[in-house]
Each structure stands twice: as structure tokens, then as C-alpha cells.
Amino acid sequence: MNDRELSSSDAPLSNDELLGWIELACWTMLVLWPLLYWANGPAVSTDQLVMRTALLCVSALGALALRIRCWCRRGERQHGDSP
């Protein structure tokens, strides 16, 4: 590393921060899904339908899994602090 010090913007993301950004991407994909469907129209081939459906499912499952993980970790922290 050079002689310059790391500023707060240069610091690497923690795992929790990274997972938060991934969760945001998943929820954004779900919110934009109707707009993208309207702009692109219906699937014209089986491959396209499978890929669109897979993307929607992965986004939904990722968003839900990361949200549940966040709730569980928050509950563990709250219960761990009190005797």
C-alpha cells in the first residue's frame, strides 16, 4: 500500500454492508420487473421465458432470504444485550 491513508470511502465493505447492497439490488429488480416486462414485451421463446422466470425467482428468494437473515440477526443482537 502507498503512504496515503485510507479514507472512509476507501475502506472495504464489510460482509453485512455487502449483503445489504445485494438485498437492495434484489428488491430493486422485483420493483422494476413490471416496467421491464412492459418495455420488453412477453417472452418470444422458451429460453427467454425460462431466463426471465429464473431471474424473477432468484431475485425474490434472495430478497426474502436476506431480509429474514437481517431480522434474525437483529433479534439475536437485541436478545443478547439484555440479561
Secondary structure, DSSP 8 states (H G I E B T S, - for coil): --SS---TTTS---HHHHHHHHHHHHHHHHHHHHHHHHHH-S-SSHHHHHHHHHHHHHHHHHHHHHHHHHHHHHHHHHHHH--
